[in-house]
């Protein structure tokens, strides 16, 4: 049986072969959920979740610091320029959908 690895593809440490980061596991783990419940939540094996928990324990301060930066970035929200672009994209999409709804069948 192959060992479960924690890798970093640029989004932070994640369980290899998934898109689940150790931060996903960390949120549930620090809330008191056990390994098997976390595995069920994310559709992972208990071994995969245990690898993330082991990584968290071995790198606790780094994980907590990175997670705090993630929370701060979320609290700050998007820059106004990005919000403006998102609004424009939504408006264009809504206009396309309106035109599509009014086309003859």
Order of alpha helices (4+ residues) and beta strands (2+ residues): beta-beta-alpha-alpha-alpha-alpha-alpha
